[in-house]
Amino acid sequence: MKRLQTLLPALIAFLLLLPAGGADQLAVAEPVAKGGVKAGDIDALWGMLESSIRSDEYKLISRGALKQMLTEIGLTASSDLVNLNSAQKAKLGKVEGVKYILVSELGRFGTRFNFTVRILDASTGEIDQTRTANLRVKDLDELADKLEPALEKLLSDEKQLKMTAILNPIIRLDQSPAYLPQDFNILLESLLLYNGIPLQNLKSIRSILRKNNLDDLSELEPKMYRKVGQLLEVEFLVQAYVTRFEIVGAPFYVSETGAQGVRYAGYLEGSVRVISVQRGNIVASIPFADSVDFGPSRSAGADVWTAQDYGKDMIKSVLTQKVVPYLLPVLKQNGK
């Protein structure tokens, strides 16, 4: 019995840190007090923050679990979370059981309170300064009324970052059929959506980039991708580079039967890159190369197919077999 009593607290702490289904684990750090704020105000605000988390997409972990996690990386005050050094960020990223931490400050200026809350990504130790809620109120009762909608927007904005935008393919060819970029992207969009990847609308992407003079992203400096991500409200960009696309027809004649016609073969090569808009770096580059001998009996009605029909069929084959199976794990892993 004594041994069980000794192990029980550790077991409870372990269970509190376990992930809950598909929901991201969220912790609320103790608010940091600025000038003129009493300890009782901070404790009341901490409870208000915890009770205002209504999203089903997040699982709130306990204060005890958060304290244990911070102790593991040598932190004793929540105010230290906004000034982590590289070693602490690395340690924080290895701790299992929490994805995001809400960090906040409360200060009194004259007769009013100023409240600021941000989201810290525990996997990187970074705070996104662009995703901030600022509330200026006369008292804590007014703050309580405004807190829940402010947090709902802040957290939904964080989820919005997990979306992906598919950019127009870059065609590195002297000549290419007009249908190539459109068919490539429309089919890629359909396949990713079918497999549960949230995407920004293709037409919206083109319109937004055009309005901001960002039609050509291939020459952007890494720091500019952050602006692109904010404009499109996405975390990742997916863009294909096509370096070879050929449909070749060779006449054939079978003397024994008198059969004749054209036998088509296709070649499609290139790569698909995944770019993080937060860092401007390439997360993954997936090469693809396929040569297809279509043959006269490739599919029903193939004997009346045109070169365009064969080209569209090859795009479908390459995306289905050579691209999407390798692209999905990258997007799902980096989107966690």
matplotlib code that plots the C-alpha trace (Angstrom):
import matplotlib.pyplot as plt

x = [0.0, 2.8, 4.5, 1.2, 0.8, 4.4, 3.7, 0.3, 1.3, 3.8, 1.1, -1.4, 1.2, 2.0, -1.6, -2.1, 0.6, -0.8, -2.3, -6.1, -7.3, -6.6, -6.8, -3.7, -2.6, -2.8, -1.5, -2.2, 0.8, 0.4, -0.2, 2.7, 1.9, 3.0, 2.8, -0.2, -1.6, -2.3, -1.5, -5.3, -6.0, -3.4, -4.9, -8.4, -7.2, -5.5, -8.8, -10.7, -8.2, -8.6, -12.4, -12.5, -11.0, -14.0, -12.6, -12.9, -9.7, -7.6, -7.2, -6.4, -3.7, -3.5, -1.3, 0.5, 1.4, 2.7, 4.7, 6.3, 7.2, 8.7, 10.7, 12.2, 13.7, 14.9, 12.1, 10.5, 8.6, 6.1, 7.7, 10.7, 8.7, 8.9, 12.8, 13.9, 17.4, 18.4, 19.1, 15.8, 13.9, 15.6, 14.7, 11.1, 10.7, 11.6, 9.0, 5.9, 2.4, 1.9, 1.7, 0.8, 1.2, -0.8, 1.5, -0.1, 0.6, -1.7, -0.8, -2.6, -2.3, -4.1, -7.7, -7.6, -6.1, -4.1, -4.1, -2.0, -2.0, 0.1, 0.6, 3.9, 4.6, 6.1, 7.7, 9.9, 9.9, 8.9, 6.1, 4.4, 4.2, 1.7, -0.9, -1.7, -4.8, -4.7, -7.6, -7.9, -10.6, -11.8, -11.9, -11.6, -15.4, -15.2, -12.1, -14.1, -16.8, -14.3, -11.9, -13.7, -14.3, -10.8, -9.3, -11.6, -10.3, -6.7, -6.9, -8.8, -6.2, -3.5, -5.4, -5.8, -2.1, -2.2, -3.7, -1.7, -1.7, -1.0, 0.9, 0.9, 3.5, 6.7, 7.1, 10.7, 10.0, 10.3, 6.9, 4.1, 0.4, -1.9, -3.8, -0.7, -0.5, -4.3, -4.9, -1.9, -3.1, -6.8, -6.1, -3.5, -6.0, -8.7, -6.3, -5.0, -8.6, -9.7, -6.9, -7.8, -5.3, -7.0, -6.3, -6.8, -9.0, -7.0, -8.8, -8.4, -4.6, -4.1, -6.3, -4.6, -1.0, -1.9, -3.2, 0.0, 2.3, 3.5, 2.8, 6.3, 7.3, 10.3, 12.6, 11.5, 13.9, 13.1, 11.9, 9.2, 7.5, 6.2, 4.3, 2.9, 1.8, 0.0, -1.7, -2.9, -3.5, -1.5, 1.5, 2.8, 3.2, 3.2, 4.7, 5.6, 8.5, 8.0, 11.2, 9.9, 6.5, 6.3, 3.7, 5.4, 3.5, 5.1, 3.3, 3.0, 1.9, 1.4, 1.9, 0.3, -3.0, -2.9, -3.5, -2.0, -2.1, -0.1, 1.4, 1.9, 4.5, 4.7, 7.4, 6.8, 9.6, 10.0, 9.6, 7.1, 8.4, 6.9, 7.9, 7.4, 6.2, 7.3, 10.9, 11.1, 12.9, 12.1, 10.6, 10.7, 11.4, 9.7, 11.1, 9.0, 9.8, 7.7, 7.7, 4.5, 4.1, 0.3, -0.2, -3.4, -5.4, -4.4, -8.0, -11.5, -11.8, -8.0, -8.1, -9.8, -7.7, -5.8, -2.4, -4.1, -6.0, -2.8, -1.2, -4.0, -3.9, -0.2, -0.6, -3.2, -0.9, 2.1, 0.2, -1.6, 1.4, 4.6, 3.7, 0.7, 1.8, 5.0, 3.6, 0.9, 3.2, 5.2, 2.1, 0.6, 3.8, 4.7, 1.1, 0.9]
y = [0.0, 2.4, 1.7, 2.4, 5.7, 6.6, 5.8, 7.3, 11.0, 10.1, 8.0, 10.8, 13.3, 10.9, 10.4, 14.2, 14.5, 11.9, 13.3, 13.3, 11.9, 14.3, 17.5, 19.6, 19.8, 23.4, 24.8, 28.2, 29.7, 31.9, 35.5, 37.9, 40.8, 44.3, 47.5, 48.0, 44.5, 42.5, 38.8, 38.1, 39.7, 37.3, 34.3, 35.3, 36.0, 32.6, 30.9, 33.0, 32.1, 28.4, 28.5, 30.5, 27.8, 26.4, 25.0, 21.2, 21.3, 21.8, 19.7, 21.8, 20.3, 21.1, 23.6, 20.8, 19.2, 22.5, 23.1, 19.7, 20.4, 23.8, 22.3, 19.8, 22.6, 24.6, 27.3, 28.5, 31.6, 31.9, 35.2, 33.3, 31.7, 34.9, 35.0, 31.4, 30.8, 28.3, 25.6, 26.0, 26.0, 22.8, 21.2, 22.4, 20.9, 17.5, 17.5, 15.4, 16.4, 20.0, 21.7, 25.3, 27.5, 30.7, 33.4, 36.6, 39.9, 42.1, 45.6, 48.6, 52.0, 54.7, 53.5, 50.8, 47.3, 46.4, 42.6, 40.9, 37.2, 35.3, 31.7, 29.9, 26.9, 24.4, 22.4, 25.3, 27.6, 30.5, 33.0, 34.3, 38.1, 38.6, 36.4, 38.6, 39.6, 43.0, 44.1, 47.4, 47.3, 49.2, 46.1, 42.3, 41.9, 43.6, 41.5, 38.4, 39.4, 40.0, 37.2, 34.2, 35.7, 37.1, 33.6, 31.9, 34.1, 33.8, 30.0, 29.7, 31.9, 29.5, 26.6, 28.6, 28.6, 24.8, 25.3, 24.8, 26.8, 25.2, 27.6, 27.5, 25.1, 26.5, 25.0, 24.8, 23.9, 25.8, 24.5, 22.9, 22.3, 24.9, 22.3, 21.2, 23.7, 23.8, 20.0, 19.4, 21.7, 20.9, 17.2, 17.7, 19.8, 17.1, 14.4, 16.4, 17.4, 13.8, 12.8, 15.4, 18.2, 21.6, 23.9, 27.5, 28.0, 27.9, 30.9, 33.0, 32.3, 33.7, 36.7, 37.6, 37.2, 39.2, 42.1, 42.2, 41.9, 38.5, 36.6, 35.1, 33.5, 31.6, 34.6, 35.6, 36.0, 33.6, 36.5, 37.4, 34.0, 35.1, 37.9, 35.4, 33.2, 36.1, 37.1, 33.6, 32.6, 29.4, 27.7, 25.8, 26.4, 23.5, 24.2, 21.9, 22.3, 20.5, 19.9, 17.5, 16.8, 14.9, 12.9, 11.1, 9.2, 6.6, 5.2, 1.4, -1.2, -4.9, -6.7, -10.0, -8.3, -5.0, -3.2, 0.3, 3.4, 5.5, 4.2, 6.8, 7.1, 9.8, 11.3, 13.5, 14.7, 17.3, 17.8, 19.1, 21.4, 22.1, 25.5, 26.7, 30.3, 30.9, 30.1, 30.5, 27.2, 24.1, 21.4, 18.7, 18.3, 15.3, 14.3, 12.5, 10.9, 8.6, 7.1, 5.5, 3.3, 3.7, 1.0, 0.6, -1.1, 1.1, 1.8, 1.6, 3.9, 4.4, 3.8, 7.2, 9.1, 12.2, 13.3, 15.5, 12.6, 10.7, 13.7, 14.2, 10.5, 10.7, 13.6, 11.6, 8.6, 10.5, 12.5, 9.4, 7.1, 9.2, 12.5, 12.4, 9.2, 11.0, 14.4, 13.5, 12.4, 15.6, 17.9, 15.9, 15.7, 19.3, 20.4, 19.0]
z = [0.0, 0.9, -2.5, -4.3, -2.5, -3.6, -7.2, -7.5, -7.9, -10.6, -12.4, -12.3, -13.6, -16.5, -17.4, -17.4, -20.0, -22.4, -25.6, -25.8, -29.2, -32.0, -29.9, -29.4, -25.8, -24.5, -21.2, -19.6, -18.0, -14.9, -16.1, -15.5, -13.2, -14.3, -12.2, -10.0, -10.2, -7.0, -6.6, -6.1, -9.5, -11.2, -9.5, -10.6, -14.2, -14.4, -13.5, -16.0, -18.8, -18.1, -18.0, -21.2, -23.4, -25.2, -28.4, -28.9, -30.9, -27.7, -24.6, -21.5, -19.3, -15.6, -13.8, -12.1, -15.4, -16.7, -13.6, -13.9, -17.6, -16.9, -14.0, -16.4, -18.5, -15.5, -15.4, -12.2, -13.4, -16.3, -17.2, -18.4, -21.2, -23.4, -23.1, -23.7, -24.7, -27.4, -24.9, -23.2, -26.5, -27.4, -24.1, -24.4, -27.8, -26.5, -23.7, -24.6, -23.5, -24.6, -28.0, -27.1, -24.0, -23.5, -22.1, -20.9, -19.0, -16.9, -16.0, -14.6, -16.2, -14.3, -13.7, -16.4, -17.0, -20.0, -20.9, -23.5, -24.4, -27.0, -28.1, -27.6, -29.7, -27.3, -30.1, -31.2, -28.1, -30.4, -29.8, -32.9, -32.2, -35.0, -33.2, -30.2, -28.3, -26.6, -24.3, -22.4, -19.7, -16.7, -14.4, -14.3, -14.8, -18.1, -19.0, -18.2, -20.7, -23.5, -22.8, -24.3, -27.8, -27.9, -27.0, -29.5, -32.3, -31.2, -31.1, -34.3, -36.0, -34.7, -36.3, -39.5, -39.8, -40.4, -43.8, -47.0, -50.2, -53.6, -55.9, -59.7, -61.0, -62.4, -65.9, -66.9, -70.5, -73.8, -74.9, -72.8, -73.3, -71.8, -69.7, -67.8, -64.9, -64.4, -64.5, -62.3, -59.5, -59.7, -59.4, -56.6, -54.7, -55.0, -53.8, -50.8, -49.8, -50.0, -47.7, -45.0, -45.8, -45.2, -48.2, -49.1, -52.2, -55.5, -57.0, -53.8, -53.8, -57.3, -56.7, -53.4, -54.8, -57.9, -55.8, -53.8, -56.8, -55.7, -58.9, -59.1, -55.8, -57.2, -56.6, -53.1, -50.2, -47.3, -45.1, -47.7, -47.3, -43.9, -45.6, -48.1, -45.2, -43.5, -46.7, -47.5, -43.9, -44.4, -42.8, -45.9, -49.6, -52.1, -55.5, -58.4, -60.8, -64.1, -66.1, -68.7, -70.2, -73.5, -75.3, -78.2, -80.9, -83.1, -86.1, -86.2, -88.8, -88.3, -91.7, -90.6, -89.7, -91.5, -88.2, -88.1, -86.0, -83.5, -80.3, -77.6, -74.9, -72.2, -70.0, -67.0, -64.6, -61.9, -58.2, -55.6, -52.9, -49.5, -48.1, -44.5, -44.6, -41.1, -41.8, -45.6, -45.9, -47.9, -45.6, -48.3, -52.0, -53.6, -57.0, -59.5, -62.9, -64.9, -68.4, -69.7, -72.7, -73.1, -75.6, -77.8, -75.0, -72.0, -71.2, -72.6, -75.6, -75.8, -79.5, -79.9, -77.4, -78.4, -77.2, -74.7, -73.3, -72.8, -71.2, -68.7, -67.9, -67.2, -64.8, -62.9, -62.7, -61.5, -58.9, -57.6, -57.5, -57.3, -55.5, -53.1, -51.2, -50.3, -49.9, -47.3, -44.5, -44.9, -44.6, -41.8, -39.7, -40.1, -39.6, -36.1]

ax = plt.figure().add_subplot(projection="3d")
ax.plot(x, y, z, "-o")
ax.set_aspect("equal")
plt.show()
